[in-house]
Amino acid sequence: MATNSTVFQLIAVCLSLLILHGRVNGDIQSTITALNRRIADLQVLHSEDFVPGLSWGKQLGLYASEVRLNFHGPSETSLLRDIGLYDNNAFATLWIVTCLLESHTYGTAPAPDPARLQLAVDAINTFHSKNLPGDAAMDFWPQVYNKATGVWEQSPEKLLQVIQLTENDFPWNTIRTVLLDLGLEKLWKDVATVQEIIKDVSNAYRIPPDFDDTFLNLGLGAQLLQLKDSFPAAYQSWASNNTDLQSLQNHLKSYAYRPLSKDNNDNTIDPRTYYYMRPFLEKAVKEGDEVALVTTWIQNLAETREMAMAGKGVVMPFYLNNVDVTVAANTLAGITEALLAGLVKPTWFDRELQRIYLNTTAMISWAVTSEAIFTRPDLVMTYYPSLYNFLWYSSRTLFLLQSNQDKIQDYPDCVKDVQQLLTMTFRDHVTPRLMNNAQTDVGIGVFFDDFLGDGDKDILGKPKIHGEDRIFSTAQAVNTLLATWTTFNTTSKKLVWINETRADVKTLVSEAVSWLEKYTLSGRFKTYNAFFSGSTKSVSSLPFLYPANFLQYVNGTALSPAANLTRDTQFIAGVTGVIDPDEYRKMVDQPHFGYVTPTKFDGFNGPDTVFPFWSSEPYTYATAMLALAQYLNIA
């Protein structure tokens, strides 16, 4: 009798768990449906012209994003973070479309609406660099033709229009007088900082095409190729606008950073890149490895100098290329997707490209395992300050490779080497860090914070945590863990945990999903993210504060390291080749244009750290939907 009672109790418990599991999964699926609607609502379905005070000027087919300033501290300062200027750019929409497709392919989300998808793809197609007609290179922002120079210029056009209005019509002197008369010196200082940032932005953001948008677009093409039966019009739109994929191979080779080259166009790099990367480069020299790495810009020193001297404006910030691990990660993923989907021929992935692919992976792995990315994120993630964004971007290549083991044997050995490097990096280093970073919300689940809204103070001056990127960071942490520990079964169309997955990893994912299901659409937290920023976060991230052995005015004249610089001085400070480690240590101890080398970073909420960042609400929703949809699709 007792035995029968125990059996009935066990059956009751099991039934209760099944019912609870069904209810929880049902709640998640309804959240996915609601997120899909919310994302759709934030796509531009009618173009708008820019009219000051009335309309921001929105491009048909794109998804919303804004430029904000990362002010932090007292409430009167931190509230400035909520002021956002609408921005048209390719990057946010590329990622949102990618998430929509992957949420359906790898998860339980509904298929994207074909008409809306085509609108987005058509909009993305307008961002091909018009200075390289027929080329597959992509720009971040819309382009405007400059009749005087004969060059197409990309820039955050709406932001620049606002800047022009503020310069001409904004009563800065009156504001200064009023605030100082009221004794609000700190607030005036913050307003003055805004004014200076606005001036810097107007000069800094007239940039060349980049590898980030370019290879994200290549990855989108690979996805659309595999889904062309479901979305024929969207695929045809993409394919007809990307006919020269050979140009991408040429660009990767032409603009790679090759520190051991004898050519200054190849071996000269931003001093900030060299500062953080020098242990990796010094090791390569000892081993005789002819390193070649993905850079940020599709432009070199000679080209940027020519453009600057001719007054044509389309130049790299600070006139030099750099290596940003996030750009590198997206380039690797784009290459991987294109190879596996058959979008490019095997001959496209030649020996030189294989070297770039493997070397760049090794650099990313080193940046994580050496903890350089955690100690100097301002330099390592030059333009993309979100740690969790970078981790997901990097883990996507691992997910693609481990989900396509049957194809890997058909590719060169470097592809297996890349998978091994990323497996070690994400399973042995990233996963423990995520386990450590997780914060418990008792009775709800776990969440992850990056930095937005976590550097504020209340009216008493005590720390106040707002967690404004909490939803986004938690979603990307889940996406990273799923990319690390699952594979996609093409037969069952399900995600499957790999055999080595520990129970605590599965629990962490489950608890983070519970938190997302509870709060993503609750309105409790803001939906900010920092998907892009300027490279300068504070004085400590200015390139000329770091050791340089290449100092010239833009016209090629030698520049003394003791020269007095003004805001208008056009000069180039870079590192050529690989400097002897002992000599470099001496250079670190020396002042550069009167400044000491910034050897430490106080974080993105540091006392003197204020910078513009780009945020997108639909991107936050898209990453959350991807996390939830993939979780529900685990076998």
N, C-alpha and C positions, 0 to 999 in steps of 0.2 A: 504493500500500500504506500509506504514511504517512497519506494522507488518510483511508483506511478506518479506520486505528487511531485517529485523532483523533475521527472520528465515533462510533466505539464508546465511546471514553472519555467523550464528551459525553453519550451515551445513558446510560451507567452512572451518571454524576453526576446526571443528571436523575431517573433511577429511584431513586437513593439519597435525593435530596431529597424525592421524592414519598412514599417509604416513611417517611422521618423525619417529614414533615409529617402523614402519617396517624397515626403513632404518637403525636406530640405532641398532635394534636387529639383522639385517642382518650383520652389521659391527661386532658386538660381536661374532656372530656365525663364521664368517670368521676368526676372531682372535683365537677362540677356535680351529678351524681346523689347523691354522698355529702353534699354541702352541703344539698341539698334534704331529705334524711333528717334531717340534724342540726338543721335549722331546725324541722322537724316535731316532733322530740323536745322542743323547748323551748317548745312551745305548751301552755298549761294546758288539760287535758281534764277535770279534775274540780275544782270549787271547793273551797277550803280556808278555814276560819275561822282568824283570828289567835289563836294560843296561844303566849304567851311561852316561848321556848326549845324549842318543838316544831314550830310551823307558822307561816309568815310570813303566811298569809292571801292566797290567790291567786284572782283572778277568772277564771272559765271563759271560754275563748276568747282571752285575751290572751297575748302573748309576754313572755318574761322580760326584766326590766331591774332594775338596782340603783342605789342612791345610794351614791357613794363620796366620799372627801375627797382632793383633790389635794395631799397631802403630798409633799415631795420633799427630797432632800439625802442625809444619811447613811442607811445601811440600816435602823437602828432607827426612823428617822422614815418613810422611804419605804415600809416594810412596811405602814404604816397604810392605804396606798392599796388594799390587798387586802381590807380589811374592807368588805363591801357589804351594804346593807340592801335587801331585796326591795321593789319599788315597782310598784303597779298604775297605769298611765297609758295614755291613748289614743295619745299621740304615737308611741311606739315601735311599737306594733302597726299603726298607720296606715301607717308607712313600710315595715314588713316586708311587709305585704300588697301595698303598691304595688310593691315590688321583686319579689315573687313573680309578680305579674301581668305586669310589664314584662319579666321574665326569659323568660317564655313568649311574650309578644306580639312582642318585639323580638329574642329570642334563641332558644337551643336547649334551654332548661330545660323539664322536663315541666310540664303544666298543673297548677295547684293542685288539691288534692283538694276537690271541691265541698262536702263536709260540713264539712271543717275551715275552708274559706273562709267558709262561712255562720256557723260558730261565732265567727270573728273579727269579722265584720260585725255580728253580733248584739251582741257585747261592745262594739264601738265605738259602737253606737246608744245605749248606756246613758250616754254622756258628753254628750249634749245638755243644755244648761243648763236645769235645772228651774226656775230663776227666770224663764225666758222661755218658758213652755209653748207648744209648737207652733212655736217658732222653730228655725231651722237652726244657731244659734250653738252652738259646742262648747266644752267644758271640757277641761283637761289631765288632771285627776284625778277620781276618783269623788267623788260628792256625798253629804253626810249632812245630814238635815234637823235644824235647830236649833229645837226647840219654843219656846224662850224668845224668839227673835227672829222666828220665822216665815220664816226664810230658809234656802235650801239652801246649804251651804258645801262647796266643793271644797278639798281639801288632800291632801298625801301622807300618808294616814291611818295607814299602817303606821309611817312614820317618826315621826309625832307620838305614836303609842302607845309606841314605844320611848323617845322623849324623855320622856314622862310617867313611864315606869318608871325612867329614869336619874335624873330629878329627885327622885323619891320614895325610891328604894331603892339608888341607886348610892353607894358609900362614897368620895365625892370627897376628903373631908378625910383619910381613912386613906391613900388613894393618894398624896396630896400629901406626907404625913409620911414614908411609906416611901421614895418616890423622892428626896426631899431628903436624908434620912438616908443614902441610898446614894450621894449626890453626883451624882445624875442630874437636875440642874437643867434642862438642855436638854429632856430627855424630859418633865419635868413641864410645862414651858412649852408643849410640843406638846399634851399632854393637856388643859391649861387652854384652849388654843385650840379644841380639839374641844368642850369644854364651852360656850364662848362661841358657837361656830357653831351648836350645838344649840339654844341659847336663841334666837338670831336666826332660825333656820329656823322655829321654832314660831310666831313672830310674823309672818314675811314671806310664808309660802306659803298664805294664805287669799285666793285671787285670783278676779277675774271671768273670764268667757269670753274667749278670745283669737282673733285673726284667723288665727293659725298653724294650730292644729288645725282651725278652722272651714273654711279653704280647702283644706287637705290633704284633709279629708273630702269637700269638693265635687269635688276632682280624682278621688278614689276613685269617687265616683258616676258621673263621666264615663267612667271606665274600665269600670265594671260595666255601664253602658248599652251600650257598644260590644261587650261580651262577654256580653250577656244571654242569647244562645242557648246559650252554654256553661255559664253559671252563673245560671239563671233565679231560683233561690231566693235567692241572695245579692243579686242586683239588686233583687228584690221587697222583700227585707228592708230594703235601703238606701232605696229609693224611698218605702216606706210610712212611714219615719221622717224623711223630709226633704221634706215637702210644701210648705213655705213658703220657697222659694229667693229670693223677693222680699225677704225680711227681710235677706238678706245684702247686697243692693244698698243697702238703707236704712242698714245699719250702716256700710258703707264710706263713705257720704256723711256720716253723722252724726258719725263719730268720726275722720275724716281730720284730719291736722295741717295747718292753714292759717295760716301765720305772718303773713300780711297781713290776716287777718280782724280785725274789731273785737270779736269775742266771745271772752272768756277761755277758754271751753270749747273753742274751736277753735285759738286762737293761743298757748296756754301749754303749754310742753313741758319735759320733764326737762332740767336744765342740762347733763347729759352728752351728750345728743343735740345740743343747740345748739352745744356746744363743738366736737364733731367735724364738724358739718355747716355751720358758719357760712360758709365760703367758697361753698358751693353756694347758700345762702340769700341771701347778699349779692349774688351774681351775678343771682339771680332778681329781686331788688329793682331792680337797675340796668336790667334788661331789661323791667321791668313785668310779670313773669310771676306770676299769681295761683296760686302753688304749692299743690297738695293732695297729701298723702302718706299712704300706709297706715301706721297705727300698730300697736301691739302689742295693746292691750286694748280690749274692747268695753265701755267705760265712759268717762265724761268727768269733769271736775273737779267739777262740781256734784253729780253722782251719787255720786262717791266721798266727797265731803264729807258728803253726807246720810247715807250708809251708816255712815261713821265716827262722826258725831255721835250717831247712833241706836244705836251699839254693835252694829251688825249684822255687822261683820267682813269682809264681802266687798268688799275695796278693792284698788285698784292699789298695788303696792309704792311707798312714798314718796309716795303720793297723786297721782301724775301719770303721764300717758301718755309713751311714748317711741317712737322709730323705730329698730327693729332690722332691719338689712338682710336677715337670714335670714327673719324673719317676712314682710318685704316680698317677698322672692323666692318664698316658698311661696304667697303670696296671688296674685302674678302668674301663677304656673303653674296654680293652681286656676282662675282666671278664664279663662286660655287654653284649658285642657282642656275646661271647661264650654262655651265658645263653639264650639270645633271639633267637639265631640261632639253639639252640638244639645241639650244638657241644659238650657240657658237660651235664651229667645227673643232674637232680635236687639235688640228694644226694651229688654231688660234692660241691655244695654251702651249706655246713653245717653251724652249728651255729658259729663255730670259724671263718670260712671264712666270714660269715655275719658281725661279729664284726669288722674284719679288713676292710671290704668294707665300713661300715658305719663310723667307726672312721677315716679312711683315708679321706673320703669325708668331714667330719666335720673339719678335719685339713686343707684341701685345702680351704674350705669356710672361716675358721678363717683367714688364711694367706691373703686372698683377702679383707675381710671385716675389718680386723684390720689394713690393709694397710702395713703389714709387707713385703709383696712382692714388694711393691713400694719403701719402705725406705731401705731395705737390700736385694735387688735382688741378690747380690753376694753370700749370704748365703742361702736364701730361694730357689733359682733356682741354686743349687750348680754347676751343670754341663751344664745347658742349659740357657744361658743368654738372649735369645729372649723372651721378655714379650708376644708378640703377638702369638708366637708359643705356649707358655704355655696356653694362654687363649683359643685358638682353641682346643688344646688337651683336656682341662678340659670340654669345652662346648659340646664335642662330646657325652659324656655320657648323658647329658641332652637331646640332640637331639634324641638319640636312645630311651630313656625312654618315652619322650612325643610323639614319633612317633609310639609307641607300647603300647598304653593305654589298648588295648584289652587283652594284655598278662600279664600286670603288676599284675593283681589280682591273677594270678596263682603262684606268687612268695611271699617270706616272706615279712613282713611289712617293713623291713629295706630298701627294694628297693624303696618303696613309700617315705620313709624318705629321701633317697638319692636324689630323684627327687625334693622333696620340698626344700631341702638345696640348691641344684644347681639352682633351679628356683629363689629363693630369691637372691642368690649370683650374678647371671648373669643379671637378669632383674633389680634389685634394686641397684647394685653396679658397675658391669662391664660396663653395657650399658651407664650410665651417664659418666663414665670415658672415654669411647670411644668417646662419644659425645664431651667431653671437649678436648680430644687429637687430634681430627680431625683438619687438617690445610687446608685452602682453596687455591686452585689454580684457580684464577679468570678466569671465562669463560670455565673452563675445568671440575672441580669437586673438590673432597677433597682427601687428602692422609694422611698417617700415617708414621711417622719416629720412629725408635727405637734408635740405637746409632751408627751403623757403618757409618763412613764418616761424622759424625756430630760434631767431635771434632777437626777439622783442622783449620789452619790459612793461610791467603794469604801472599804475600811477604811483606806486610806492618804490619803483625802481627795481622790483624783483623780476627774475626771468619769467617770461610768459611764452609758452609753447602753443603755436597756432596750427602747426602741421598742415600748411597749405599745399604741400606736394605729397601728402601722406597717401592719398588714393592712388596717385600715379606711381609712386615709389613701391607701394605694396603690390600693385598689379604687375609692375616690371620685375619685382623679386619673384613672384609666382611664375611669370613667363620664363625667367632665367632658370629656375629650378626645373620646370617642366622640359625646357630645351636640353638641360643637362642630363636628366634622369629618365627621359622617356624616348621612345621611337614611334614612328607612325607606320602602322601595318597597312600596306596598300590594298590588301585583300579584304580585311574586316573594316577598313576605314576608321580604325580605333587607335588611340594612343595606348602604348603598353609600357609599364614600368620595366626598366632593365633589371635583370636578375640581381645585380649588386645593390640595388636601392635599399637603403636602411629604413627602418620603421620610423625613425625620428624625422627623416626627410619627408616622408609621406604625411606625417602628422603636421609638420610645419606648413606644408602646402595646404592641407585641409583647413587648418586654423586661419591661415591668411585668406583663403577663399571665403570662409565664414565671415570674416571681418569685412571683406569687400561686398559681399551680398548684403550685409547690414547697412553699410554706410555710403556706398558709391552714389546712390541717388537720394540719400536722406537729406541733403542740404546742410548737414552738420559741419562738413569741411569744405573748404574751397577746392576747386579742381585745377589749380595751377600746376604747371610743370615748367622746367627750364630747359626746353629742348634745343635752345641755341642762345649764344651770347656773343659779345665782343671778346676779343682775346685779352683785353686789358681789364682786369678786375679791380685793381688798385695800383698805386705807384709801384708796388712790389712786383707787378707782372709786366712792367715796361721792358721791352727787349734790351734796350741800351744800358740797363743797370746790371747786365750779366757780362761776364768776360767775352771779349771778341778779338779776333786777330785779323778781321777784315773790316777796315774803317775807311769809308769814302763818302764824299758828297755824291749826290745822284749823278752829277756830270762826270764822275770818275776821278776827280781830284782827291788826293789823300787828305784824310781828316785826322787831326790830333786828338787823342783821348782826353786831353786837358782843355779842349775847345769849349767856349761858352756857347751853349745851344739856346735857341729861342723856339717858340712854338712853331715858327714858320720855316725853320731850318730843314732842308730836304737832304737827308743823309742815310747811309746804309751801314748798319752795324751787324756783322755776322761772324760766323765761325767757318773757316775753310779747313778742310781736312780733319785729321784727328790730332789733337794737341797732346804732347807728352804729359802724363798724369801729374808728375811733380811740378812741371811748369804751370799746368792749369790750376793746381792748388794755390800757387803763388798769385796767379791772376785773380782768383776768388778773393784773396785777402786785400787786393788793391782796389782803390776807388775807381769808378767809371763815370766820367763826366761829373765828378764831385760826389757821387753816391756810392755807398757800400753795397756789395752784392746781397740781395735778399735771400738768405739761406733758409729761412723758415716762412711758412705760410700760416696765418692765423685763422684760416677758414673763410668760406664765402659770407659769413656773418661777422667777419673781423671788424675791429673798430674803425678802420679807414677804408673799408671795402664797399664800394657802391658801383654798380654796373648795370647796363641794360640787359634784359633777357627776354627771350621770345617764349610765349606760352600759348597753348591751344587747348581749349576745353574739350572739343570733340576728340582730340588725340588722347586725352586722359580717359574719356569714355571708351574709346576704341581699344586701348590697352587693357582696360578692366574687362571689357567684353571678351577679348581674346583669352584672358586668364580664366574667366568663368567658363567659357565655352569649351576650352581645352580640358579643363578639369572634369567637366561632365562627360567628356568623351573618352575618359580613361577606362579601358576594359577591366 
